[in-house]
Amino acid sequence: MTLDKSIFLKGKTISLRVLNKKDVEGNYRNWLNDQEIVQYNSHGRFPMTPEKLFEYVEAVQKSNSALVLAVIELDSNKHIGNISLQNINWIDRNAEIAFLLGEKDYWGKGVMPEAGQLLMRHGFETLNLHRIYCGTSSANTGMQKLAEKLGMNREGVRKEALFKDGVYQDIIEYGILNNRVNV
C-alpha cells in the first residue's frame, strides 16, 4: 500500500485534500454550471469558465481566511465534491462551513456527514476555532438535516435573504460551539 501524500485528512470512505488546478479540468466546473446541483446556493448565477475557476483555485490556495478541500472517494480516488471552512475569523475564532457534493451518484450516501466531521474536528482541534456556522436556504431540507446530523443547532432565520429562481427565500442559520475544556 502506497501512502498518498496529497491527503490532508482521511476518513473511512473519503479523504480531503487541497484543491488543485487538475480539478478544474475534471467535472468541478460542470457542477457549478449545473442548476440542479447549485439550486440552493449562490453558485450558478453567472457561468463558470475554466479561467474563473483557475483564478479561484489559485486564490484559495493562498488564502489565510479559507480552507477549501476536495472531497475524494477513497476506492476510486475520484473528486466528488468540496468542503470548506471560509470566512475564517482568527480573532473571534469562528468560520463558516460550506458543502458542495457535485457528483450526483453520491447524493444520500453519507459522504458529507463524514467530510463535515473530519473538517469540523480539524477546525476545533487544530485551528482552535470556537464556533463553526452555516446558513442554508429554507428550501434546502437536505442541508438542514446535515447540519443537525453534525450536531449544529438552529440559531435563527435571515428573512428573505436569498433571491433564487425569482423568489426571495429565508436562510436558516446553524452553529456549533467547541465546548471542550481548554487546559
Backbone as JSON Lines, residues from 0, in Angstrom:
{"i":0,"aa":"M","n":[0.83,-1.18,0.0],"ca":[0.0,0.0,0.0],"c":[0.88,1.25,0.0]}
{"i":1,"aa":"T","n":[0.63,2.15,-0.95],"ca":[1.41,3.38,-1.01],"c":[0.66,4.5,-0.3]}
{"i":2,"aa":"L","n":[1.4,5.36,0.3],"ca":[0.85,6.49,1.01],"c":[0.61,7.62,0.03]}
{"i":3,"aa":"D","n":[-0.63,8.1,-0.03],"ca":[-0.98,9.22,-0.89],"c":[-0.64,10.51,-0.16]}
{"i":4,"aa":"K","n":[0.39,11.19,-0.62],"ca":[0.87,12.39,0.07],"c":[-0.03,13.61,-0.14]}
{"i":5,"aa":"S","n":[-1.02,13.49,-1.04],"ca":[-1.92,14.62,-1.26],"c":[-3.05,14.66,-0.23]}
{"i":6,"aa":"I","n":[-3.24,13.56,0.53],"ca":[-4.31,13.51,1.52],"c":[-3.99,14.44,2.68]}
{"i":7,"aa":"F","n":[-4.95,15.31,2.99],"ca":[-4.82,16.22,4.13],"c":[-5.51,15.62,5.36]}
{"i":8,"aa":"L","n":[-6.75,15.16,5.18],"ca":[-7.5,14.5,6.24],"c":[-8.11,13.23,5.65]}
{"i":9,"aa":"K","n":[-8.08,12.15,6.41],"ca":[-8.58,10.88,5.88],"c":[-9.67,10.32,6.77]}
{"i":10,"aa":"G","n":[-10.78,9.91,6.13],"ca":[-11.87,9.25,6.83],"c":[-11.94,7.8,6.43]}
{"i":11,"aa":"K","n":[-13.09,7.18,6.69],"ca":[-13.28,5.76,6.36],"c":[-13.54,5.54,4.88]}
{"i":12,"aa":"T","n":[-14.34,6.42,4.27],"ca":[-14.69,6.24,2.86],"c":[-14.21,7.37,1.96]}
{"i":13,"aa":"I","n":[-13.8,8.47,2.57],"ca":[-13.35,9.64,1.79],"c":[-12.08,10.21,2.4]}
{"i":14,"aa":"S","n":[-11.42,11.02,1.59],"ca":[-10.31,11.82,2.1],"c":[-10.53,13.24,1.64]}
{"i":15,"aa":"L","n":[-9.85,14.15,2.29],"ca":[-9.91,15.56,1.93],"c":[-8.5,15.99,1.56]}
{"i":16,"aa":"R","n":[-8.38,16.7,0.44],"ca":[-7.08,17.22,0.02],"c":[-7.28,18.62,-0.53]}
{"i":17,"aa":"V","n":[-6.19,19.33,-0.66],"ca":[-6.22,20.69,-1.2],"c":[-6.69,20.65,-2.65]}
{"i":18,"aa":"L","n":[-7.53,21.6,-3.01],"ca":[-7.93,21.73,-4.42],"c":[-6.69,22.02,-5.25]}
{"i":19,"aa":"N","n":[-6.68,21.52,-6.48],"ca":[-5.56,21.83,-7.36],"c":[-6.08,22.14,-8.77]}
{"i":20,"aa":"K","n":[-5.18,22.6,-9.6],"ca":[-5.57,23.02,-10.96],"c":[-6.11,21.86,-11.8]}
{"i":21,"aa":"K","n":[-5.68,20.64,-11.51],"ca":[-6.19,19.49,-12.25],"c":[-7.69,19.3,-12.0]}
{"i":22,"aa":"D","n":[-8.16,19.72,-10.83],"ca":[-9.59,19.6,-10.53],"c":[-10.44,20.42,-11.49]}
{"i":23,"aa":"V","n":[-9.89,21.53,-11.97],"ca":[-10.62,22.4,-12.9],"c":[-10.86,21.66,-14.22]}
{"i":24,"aa":"E","n":[-9.94,20.78,-14.58],"ca":[-10.06,20.02,-15.83],"c":[-11.08,18.89,-15.73]}
{"i":25,"aa":"G","n":[-11.49,18.53,-14.51],"ca":[-12.47,17.47,-14.3],"c":[-13.89,18.02,-14.32]}
{"i":26,"aa":"N","n":[-14.76,17.41,-13.55],"ca":[-16.18,17.79,-13.53],"c":[-16.48,19.01,-12.67]}
{"i":27,"aa":"Y","n":[-15.53,19.49,-11.92],"ca":[-15.76,20.58,-10.96],"c":[-16.5,21.75,-11.59]}
{"i":28,"aa":"R","n":[-16.02,22.24,-12.71],"ca":[-16.67,23.4,-13.37],"c":[-18.1,23.05,-13.77]}
{"i":29,"aa":"N","n":[-18.31,21.84,-14.24],"ca":[-19.66,21.43,-14.64],"c":[-20.63,21.47,-13.47]}
{"i":30,"aa":"W","n":[-20.15,21.1,-12.26],"ca":[-21.03,21.15,-11.09],"c":[-21.56,22.56,-10.88]}
{"i":31,"aa":"L","n":[-20.68,23.54,-11.03],"ca":[-21.05,24.93,-10.75],"c":[-21.97,25.51,-11.8]}
{"i":32,"aa":"N","n":[-22.07,24.86,-12.94],"ca":[-22.98,25.3,-14.01],"c":[-24.24,24.43,-14.08]}
{"i":33,"aa":"D","n":[-24.34,23.42,-13.24],"ca":[-25.5,22.52,-13.22],"c":[-26.52,23.07,-12.23]}
{"i":34,"aa":"Q","n":[-27.66,23.53,-12.75],"ca":[-28.65,24.2,-11.91],"c":[-29.25,23.28,-10.84]}
{"i":35,"aa":"E","n":[-29.28,21.99,-11.07],"ca":[-29.78,21.08,-10.03],"c":[-28.8,21.02,-8.86]}
{"i":36,"aa":"I","n":[-27.51,20.99,-9.15],"ca":[-26.5,20.91,-8.1],"c":[-26.44,22.19,-7.28]}
{"i":37,"aa":"V","n":[-26.59,23.33,-7.93],"ca":[-26.42,24.62,-7.24],"c":[-27.75,25.28,-6.87]}
{"i":38,"aa":"Q","n":[-28.84,24.53,-6.92],"ca":[-30.16,25.12,-6.73],"c":[-30.35,25.82,-5.38]}
{"i":39,"aa":"Y","n":[-29.59,25.43,-4.36],"ca":[-29.81,26.02,-3.04],"c":[-28.67,26.93,-2.58]}
{"i":40,"aa":"N","n":[-27.72,27.24,-3.47],"ca":[-26.63,28.11,-3.03],"c":[-26.45,29.26,-4.02]}
{"i":41,"aa":"S","n":[-25.42,30.03,-3.83],"ca":[-25.23,31.24,-4.65],"c":[-24.48,30.97,-5.95]}
{"i":42,"aa":"H","n":[-24.03,29.74,-6.18],"ca":[-23.39,29.42,-7.46],"c":[-24.46,29.37,-8.55]}
{"i":43,"aa":"G","n":[-24.03,29.36,-9.79],"ca":[-24.95,29.2,-10.91],"c":[-25.63,30.47,-11.37]}
{"i":44,"aa":"R","n":[-25.28,31.58,-10.79],"ca":[-25.88,32.86,-11.21],"c":[-25.17,33.43,-12.43]}
{"i":45,"aa":"F","n":[-23.89,33.12,-12.53],"ca":[-23.08,33.51,-13.67],"c":[-22.37,32.26,-14.16]}
{"i":46,"aa":"P","n":[-22.14,32.12,-15.46],"ca":[-21.46,30.93,-15.94],"c":[-20.05,30.82,-15.36]}
{"i":47,"aa":"M","n":[-19.67,29.61,-15.01],"ca":[-18.31,29.38,-14.51],"c":[-17.45,28.94,-15.69]}
{"i":48,"aa":"T","n":[-16.41,29.71,-15.93],"ca":[-15.48,29.41,-17.01],"c":[-14.22,28.77,-16.42]}
{"i":49,"aa":"P","n":[-13.45,28.06,-17.25],"ca":[-12.19,27.49,-16.74],"c":[-11.27,28.57,-16.17]}
{"i":50,"aa":"E","n":[-11.23,29.73,-16.82],"ca":[-10.36,30.82,-16.36],"c":[-10.76,31.3,-14.96]}
{"i":51,"aa":"K","n":[-12.06,31.52,-14.75],"ca":[-12.53,31.96,-13.43],"c":[-12.23,30.91,-12.36]}
{"i":52,"aa":"L","n":[-12.42,29.65,-12.72],"ca":[-12.21,28.59,-11.74],"c":[-10.72,28.44,-11.41]}
{"i":53,"aa":"F","n":[-9.84,28.58,-12.41],"ca":[-8.4,28.56,-12.14],"c":[-8.03,29.69,-11.18]}
{"i":54,"aa":"E","n":[-8.57,30.89,-11.42],"ca":[-8.3,32.03,-10.54],"c":[-8.77,31.75,-9.11]}
{"i":55,"aa":"Y","n":[-9.95,31.15,-8.99],"ca":[-10.5,30.83,-7.67],"c":[-9.59,29.83,-6.95]}
{"i":56,"aa":"V","n":[-9.2,28.76,-7.63],"ca":[-8.35,27.74,-7.02],"c":[-7.03,28.36,-6.57]}
{"i":57,"aa":"E","n":[-6.42,29.19,-7.41],"ca":[-5.18,29.87,-7.02],"c":[-5.38,30.75,-5.8]}
{"i":58,"aa":"A","n":[-6.5,31.47,-5.77],"ca":[-6.77,32.38,-4.65],"c":[-6.96,31.62,-3.34]}
{"i":59,"aa":"V","n":[-7.71,30.52,-3.36],"ca":[-7.94,29.8,-2.11],"c":[-6.68,29.06,-1.65]}
{"i":60,"aa":"Q","n":[-5.81,28.71,-2.58],"ca":[-4.55,28.08,-2.17],"c":[-3.68,29.06,-1.39]}
{"i":61,"aa":"K","n":[-3.81,30.35,-1.66],"ca":[-3.02,31.39,-1.0],"c":[-3.71,31.99,0.22]}
{"i":62,"aa":"S","n":[-4.98,31.69,0.41],"ca":[-5.79,32.35,1.41],"c":[-5.47,31.9,2.84]}
{"i":63,"aa":"N","n":[-5.52,32.85,3.75],"ca":[-5.42,32.56,5.18],"c":[-6.8,32.61,5.84]}
{"i":64,"aa":"S","n":[-7.83,32.92,5.05],"ca":[-9.17,33.01,5.62],"c":[-10.12,31.97,5.04]}
{"i":65,"aa":"A","n":[-9.59,31.05,4.24],"ca":[-10.41,29.98,3.68],"c":[-9.57,28.71,3.54]}
{"i":66,"aa":"L","n":[-10.19,27.61,3.91],"ca":[-9.58,26.3,3.72],"c":[-10.57,25.5,2.88]}
{"i":67,"aa":"V","n":[-10.3,25.4,1.58],"ca":[-11.19,24.72,0.65],"c":[-10.54,23.42,0.24]}
{"i":68,"aa":"L","n":[-11.26,22.32,0.48],"ca":[-10.7,21.0,0.25],"c":[-11.57,20.2,-0.72]}
{"i":69,"aa":"A","n":[-10.92,19.4,-1.53],"ca":[-11.61,18.48,-2.42],"c":[-11.99,17.24,-1.62]}
{"i":70,"aa":"V","n":[-13.21,16.76,-1.82],"ca":[-13.67,15.51,-1.21],"c":[-13.38,14.4,-2.23]}
{"i":71,"aa":"I","n":[-12.59,13.42,-1.81],"ca":[-12.14,12.35,-2.69],"c":[-12.68,11.02,-2.17]}
{"i":72,"aa":"E","n":[-13.36,10.29,-3.04],"ca":[-13.84,8.95,-2.69],"c":[-12.62,8.03,-2.7]}
{"i":73,"aa":"L","n":[-12.38,7.34,-1.59],"ca":[-11.14,6.57,-1.43],"c":[-11.0,5.44,-2.43]}
{"i":74,"aa":"D","n":[-12.06,4.67,-2.65],"ca":[-11.94,3.49,-3.52],"c":[-11.56,3.86,-4.95]}
{"i":75,"aa":"S","n":[-12.16,4.93,-5.47],"ca":[-11.92,5.31,-6.87],"c":[-10.93,6.45,-7.03]}
{"i":76,"aa":"N","n":[-10.58,7.13,-5.92],"ca":[-9.75,8.32,-5.96],"c":[-10.39,9.43,-6.79]}
{"i":77,"aa":"K","n":[-11.71,9.47,-6.81],"ca":[-12.47,10.42,-7.62],"c":[-12.85,11.65,-6.81]}
{"i":78,"aa":"H","n":[-12.64,12.82,-7.41],"ca":[-13.06,14.1,-6.83],"c":[-14.58,14.19,-6.98]}
{"i":79,"aa":"I","n":[-15.3,14.14,-5.86],"ca":[-16.77,14.11,-5.9],"c":[-17.43,15.35,-5.34]}
{"i":80,"aa":"G","n":[-16.65,16.21,-4.7],"ca":[-17.22,17.42,-4.12],"c":[-16.16,18.24,-3.43]}
{"i":81,"aa":"N","n":[-16.62,19.28,-2.76],"ca":[-15.74,20.16,-1.99],"c":[-16.36,20.43,-0.64]}
{"i":82,"aa":"I","n":[-15.52,20.76,0.3],"ca":[-15.95,21.2,1.62],"c":[-14.99,22.3,2.04]}
{"i":83,"aa":"S","n":[-15.5,23.27,2.78],"ca":[-14.6,24.37,3.15],"c":[-14.95,24.97,4.5]}
{"i":84,"aa":"L","n":[-13.92,25.52,5.11],"ca":[-14.07,26.48,6.19],"c":[-13.7,27.8,5.55]}
{"i":85,"aa":"Q","n":[-14.63,28.73,5.54],"ca":[-14.39,30.01,4.88],"c":[-14.77,31.14,5.82]}
{"i":86,"aa":"N","n":[-14.4,32.33,5.42],"ca":[-14.6,33.49,6.3],"c":[-14.03,33.22,7.68]}
{"i":87,"aa":"I","n":[-12.85,32.6,7.71],"ca":[-12.22,32.29,8.99],"c":[-11.83,33.6,9.68]}
{"i":88,"aa":"N","n":[-12.32,33.76,10.89],"ca":[-12.03,34.94,11.68],"c":[-11.11,34.49,12.82]}
{"i":89,"aa":"W","n":[-9.83,34.84,12.71],"ca":[-8.83,34.35,13.66],"c":[-8.93,35.04,15.01]}
{"i":90,"aa":"I","n":[-9.51,36.21,15.07],"ca":[-9.66,36.91,16.35],"c":[-10.85,36.35,17.13]}
{"i":91,"aa":"D","n":[-12.0,36.27,16.47],"ca":[-13.2,35.75,17.13],"c":[-13.26,34.23,17.12]}
{"i":92,"aa":"R","n":[-12.33,33.59,16.38],"ca":[-12.18,32.13,16.32],"c":[-13.44,31.44,15.82]}
{"i":93,"aa":"N","n":[-13.95,31.91,14.67],"ca":[-15.09,31.24,14.06],"c":[-14.9,31.16,12.56]}
{"i":94,"aa":"A","n":[-15.7,30.27,11.94],"ca":[-15.62,30.08,10.49],"c":[-16.94,29.5,10.01]}
{"i":95,"aa":"E","n":[-17.21,29.74,8.75],"ca":[-18.39,29.19,8.09],"c":[-17.99,27.9,7.38]}
{"i":96,"aa":"I","n":[-18.78,26.85,7.55],"ca":[-18.54,25.6,6.83],"c":[-19.49,25.56,5.63]}
{"i":97,"aa":"A","n":[-18.97,25.1,4.5],"ca":[-19.77,25.02,3.28],"c":[-19.52,23.7,2.59]}
{"i":98,"aa":"F","n":[-20.53,23.2,1.9],"ca":[-20.5,21.88,1.29],"c":[-20.93,21.98,-0.17]}
{"i":99,"aa":"L","n":[-20.3,21.19,-1.02],"ca":[-20.72,21.05,-2.42],"c":[-20.46,19.61,-2.83]}
{"i":100,"aa":"L","n":[-21.52,18.84,-2.97],"ca":[-21.39,17.46,-3.44],"c":[-21.82,17.45,-4.89]}
{"i":101,"aa":"G","n":[-20.83,17.49,-5.78],"ca":[-21.09,17.67,-7.19],"c":[-21.48,16.42,-7.95]}
{"i":102,"aa":"E","n":[-20.97,15.29,-7.53],"ca":[-21.28,14.04,-8.23],"c":[-22.59,13.48,-7.69]}
{"i":103,"aa":"K","n":[-23.63,13.54,-8.49],"ca":[-24.98,13.17,-8.04],"c":[-25.09,11.71,-7.62]}
{"i":104,"aa":"D","n":[-24.23,10.84,-8.15],"ca":[-24.27,9.42,-7.76],"c":[-23.98,9.24,-6.27]}
{"i":105,"aa":"Y","n":[-23.39,10.24,-5.63],"ca":[-23.02,10.14,-4.22],"c":[-24.02,10.83,-3.3]}
{"i":106,"aa":"W","n":[-25.06,11.46,-3.86],"ca":[-26.07,12.1,-3.03],"c":[-26.76,11.06,-2.17]}
{"i":107,"aa":"G","n":[-26.96,11.38,-0.9],"ca":[-27.68,10.49,0.0],"c":[-26.89,9.29,0.48]}
{"i":108,"aa":"K","n":[-25.58,9.29,0.27],"ca":[-24.74,8.14,0.63],"c":[-23.92,8.37,1.91]}
{"i":109,"aa":"G","n":[-24.15,9.48,2.61],"ca":[-23.43,9.74,3.86],"c":[-22.04,10.31,3.69]}
{"i":110,"aa":"V","n":[-21.73,10.8,2.5],"ca":[-20.4,11.35,2.23],"c":[-20.16,12.65,3.01]}
{"i":111,"aa":"M","n":[-21.11,13.57,2.96],"ca":[-20.88,14.87,3.57],"c":[-20.91,14.86,5.1]}
{"i":112,"aa":"P","n":[-21.7,14.0,5.75],"ca":[-21.54,13.93,7.21],"c":[-20.12,13.51,7.61]}
{"i":113,"aa":"E","n":[-19.54,12.56,6.88],"ca":[-18.18,12.13,7.18],"c":[-17.19,13.26,6.91]}
{"i":114,"aa":"A","n":[-17.34,13.94,5.78],"ca":[-16.45,15.06,5.45],"c":[-16.61,16.18,6.48]}
{"i":115,"aa":"G","n":[-17.85,16.47,6.86],"ca":[-18.11,17.52,7.83],"c":[-17.49,17.22,9.18]}
{"i":116,"aa":"Q","n":[-17.6,15.97,9.63],"ca":[-16.98,15.59,10.91],"c":[-15.46,15.76,10.85]}
{"i":117,"aa":"L","n":[-14.86,15.33,9.75],"ca":[-13.41,15.47,9.61],"c":[-12.99,16.94,9.68]}
{"i":118,"aa":"L","n":[-13.67,17.78,8.91],"ca":[-13.26,19.19,8.83],"c":[-13.59,19.94,10.12]}
{"i":119,"aa":"M","n":[-14.72,19.63,10.74],"ca":[-15.06,20.31,11.99],"c":[-14.07,19.91,13.1]}
{"i":120,"aa":"R","n":[-13.69,18.65,13.15],"ca":[-12.69,18.22,14.14],"c":[-11.38,18.98,13.91]}
{"i":121,"aa":"H","n":[-10.98,19.1,12.64],"ca":[-9.76,19.85,12.31],"c":[-9.9,21.31,12.74]}
{"i":122,"aa":"G","n":[-11.06,21.89,12.45],"ca":[-11.29,23.29,12.81],"c":[-11.21,23.53,14.31]}
{"i":123,"aa":"F","n":[-11.81,22.64,15.09],"ca":[-11.8,22.81,16.55],"c":[-10.46,22.41,17.17]}
{"i":124,"aa":"E","n":[-9.92,21.27,16.78],"ca":[-8.74,20.74,17.46],"c":[-7.42,21.29,16.94]}
{"i":125,"aa":"T","n":[-7.35,21.63,15.66],"ca":[-6.09,22.1,15.1],"c":[-6.07,23.61,14.89]}
{"i":126,"aa":"L","n":[-7.16,24.14,14.35],"ca":[-7.21,25.58,14.09],"c":[-7.66,26.37,15.32]}
{"i":127,"aa":"N","n":[-8.08,25.67,16.36],"ca":[-8.51,26.29,17.61],"c":[-9.71,27.21,17.42]}
{"i":128,"aa":"L","n":[-10.61,26.83,16.53],"ca":[-11.85,27.6,16.37],"c":[-12.75,27.36,17.57]}
{"i":129,"aa":"H","n":[-13.55,28.35,17.88],"ca":[-14.52,28.22,18.97],"c":[-15.93,27.93,18.42]}
{"i":130,"aa":"R","n":[-16.22,28.44,17.23],"ca":[-17.57,28.3,16.67],"c":[-17.47,28.05,15.17]}
{"i":131,"aa":"I","n":[-18.29,27.13,14.68],"ca":[-18.44,26.87,13.25],"c":[-19.92,27.03,12.93]}
{"i":132,"aa":"Y","n":[-20.2,27.7,11.83],"ca":[-21.6,28.01,11.49],"c":[-21.84,27.79,10.0]}
{"i":133,"aa":"C","n":[-23.11,27.74,9.65],"ca":[-23.5,27.69,8.25],"c":[-24.91,28.25,8.11]}
{"i":134,"aa":"G","n":[-25.25,28.59,6.9],"ca":[-26.61,29.04,6.59],"c":[-27.06,28.37,5.31]}
{"i":135,"aa":"T","n":[-28.35,28.09,5.21],"ca":[-28.87,27.44,4.02],"c":[-30.28,27.9,3.72]}
{"i":136,"aa":"S","n":[-30.65,27.79,2.48],"ca":[-32.0,28.14,2.04],"c":[-33.03,27.36,2.84]}
{"i":137,"aa":"S","n":[-34.13,28.0,3.14],"ca":[-35.22,27.32,3.86],"c":[-35.77,26.16,3.04]}
{"i":138,"aa":"A","n":[-35.54,26.16,1.73],"ca":[-36.0,25.07,0.87],"c":[-35.04,23.88,0.87]}
{"i":139,"aa":"N","n":[-33.84,24.07,1.39],"ca":[-32.81,23.02,1.34],"c":[-32.89,22.13,2.58]}
{"i":140,"aa":"T","n":[-33.87,21.25,2.59],"ca":[-34.05,20.36,3.75],"c":[-32.88,19.4,3.92]}
{"i":141,"aa":"G","n":[-32.23,19.01,2.82],"ca":[-31.07,18.12,2.91],"c":[-29.95,18.74,3.72]}
{"i":142,"aa":"M","n":[-29.64,20.01,3.47],"ca":[-28.57,20.69,4.2],"c":[-28.98,20.91,5.66]}
{"i":143,"aa":"Q","n":[-30.25,21.18,5.88],"ca":[-30.72,21.35,7.26],"c":[-30.53,20.05,8.05]}
{"i":144,"aa":"K","n":[-30.85,18.92,7.43],"ca":[-30.65,17.62,8.08],"c":[-29.17,17.35,8.32]}
{"i":145,"aa":"L","n":[-28.33,17.72,7.35],"ca":[-26.88,17.55,7.51],"c":[-26.37,18.36,8.69]}
{"i":146,"aa":"A","n":[-26.77,19.62,8.78],"ca":[-26.33,20.47,9.89],"c":[-26.72,19.85,11.23]}
{"i":147,"aa":"E","n":[-27.94,19.36,11.32],"ca":[-28.4,18.74,12.57],"c":[-27.64,17.45,12.85]}
{"i":148,"aa":"K","n":[-27.37,16.65,11.81],"ca":[-26.61,15.41,11.97],"c":[-25.2,15.7,12.49]}
{"i":149,"aa":"L","n":[-24.65,16.84,12.11],"ca":[-23.32,17.24,12.57],"c":[-23.34,17.86,13.95]}
{"i":150,"aa":"G","n":[-24.5,17.91,14.59],"ca":[-24.61,18.44,15.94],"c":[-24.81,19.94,16.01]}
{"i":151,"aa":"M","n":[-25.07,20.56,14.87],"ca":[-25.26,22.0,14.84],"c":[-26.68,22.34,15.33]}
{"i":152,"aa":"N","n":[-26.79,23.49,15.97],"ca":[-28.08,23.96,16.47],"c":[-28.63,25.04,15.56]}
{"i":153,"aa":"R","n":[-29.93,25.01,15.36],"ca":[-30.59,26.07,14.6],"c":[-30.54,27.33,15.46]}
{"i":154,"aa":"E","n":[-29.96,28.39,14.9],"ca":[-29.75,29.62,15.67],"c":[-30.69,30.75,15.27]}
{"i":155,"aa":"G","n":[-31.21,30.69,14.06],"ca":[-32.07,31.79,13.65],"c":[-32.39,31.74,12.17]}
{"i":156,"aa":"V","n":[-33.09,32.78,11.74],"ca":[-33.52,32.88,10.36],"c":[-33.21,34.29,9.85]}
{"i":157,"aa":"R","n":[-32.61,34.36,8.68],"ca":[-32.46,35.64,7.98],"c":[-33.58,35.7,6.96]}
{"i":158,"aa":"K","n":[-34.55,36.52,7.21],"ca":[-35.75,36.6,6.39],"c":[-35.43,37.1,4.98]}
{"i":159,"aa":"E","n":[-35.91,36.35,3.99],"ca":[-35.82,36.71,2.58],"c":[-34.43,37.23,2.19]}
{"i":160,"aa":"A","n":[-33.41,36.52,2.64],"ca":[-32.02,36.95,2.42],"c":[-31.4,36.38,1.15]}
{"i":161,"aa":"L","n":[-32.09,35.44,0.49],"ca":[-31.56,34.8,-0.71],"c":[-32.58,34.94,-1.83]}
{"i":162,"aa":"F","n":[-32.14,35.48,-2.97],"ca":[-33.0,35.6,-4.14],"c":[-32.6,34.51,-5.11]}
{"i":163,"aa":"K","n":[-33.47,33.55,-5.34],"ca":[-33.16,32.42,-6.2],"c":[-34.42,32.04,-6.97]}
{"i":164,"aa":"D","n":[-34.26,31.86,-8.27],"ca":[-35.37,31.44,-9.14],"c":[-36.57,32.4,-9.04]}
{"i":165,"aa":"G","n":[-36.28,33.68,-8.94],"ca":[-37.33,34.69,-8.95],"c":[-38.07,34.84,-7.64]}
{"i":166,"aa":"V","n":[-37.59,34.22,-6.58],"ca":[-38.28,34.24,-5.28],"c":[-37.27,34.53,-4.18]}
{"i":167,"aa":"Y","n":[-37.68,35.33,-3.2],"ca":[-36.86,35.53,-2.01],"c":[-37.09,34.38,-1.05]}
{"i":168,"aa":"Q","n":[-36.0,33.83,-0.54],"ca":[-36.08,32.71,0.39],"c":[-35.39,33.09,1.69]}
{"i":169,"aa":"D","n":[-35.87,32.51,2.78],"ca":[-35.21,32.69,4.06],"c":[-33.94,31.85,4.09]}
{"i":170,"aa":"I","n":[-32.98,32.29,4.89],"ca":[-31.78,31.5,5.16],"c":[-31.85,31.06,6.61]}
{"i":171,"aa":"I","n":[-31.77,29.75,6.81],"ca":[-31.76,29.17,8.15],"c":[-30.31,29.09,8.61]}
{"i":172,"aa":"E","n":[-30.04,29.63,9.78],"ca":[-28.68,29.67,10.32],"c":[-28.47,28.57,11.36]}
{"i":173,"aa":"Y","n":[-27.31,27.91,11.28],"ca":[-26.93,26.86,12.22],"c":[-25.54,27.16,12.77]}
{"i":174,"aa":"G","n":[-25.27,26.67,13.97],"ca":[-23.95,26.84,14.54],"c":[-23.66,25.78,15.58]}
{"i":175,"aa":"I","n":[-22.38,25.61,15.85],"ca":[-21.93,24.68,16.88],"c":[-20.71,25.29,17.56]}
{"i":176,"aa":"L","n":[-20.64,25.13,18.87],"ca":[-19.52,25.63,19.65],"c":[-18.6,24.49,20.02]}
{"i":177,"aa":"N","n":[-17.32,24.83,20.14],"ca":[-16.34,23.88,20.64],"c":[-16.38,23.98,22.16]}
{"i":178,"aa":"N","n":[-17.04,23.03,22.79],"ca":[-17.23,23.1,24.24],"c":[-16.23,22.28,25.03]}
{"i":179,"aa":"R","n":[-15.19,21.82,24.37],"ca":[-14.2,21.06,25.15],"c":[-13.46,22.01,26.08]}
{"i":180,"aa":"V","n":[-13.03,21.49,27.19],"ca":[-12.33,22.3,28.18],"c":[-10.91,22.58,27.69]}
{"i":181,"aa":"N","n":[-10.55,23.85,27.65],"ca":[-9.19,24.23,27.28],"c":[-8.32,24.22,28.53]}
{"i":182,"aa":"V","n":[-7.23,23.49,28.49],"ca":[-6.35,23.37,29.65],"c":[-5.2,24.35,29.54]}
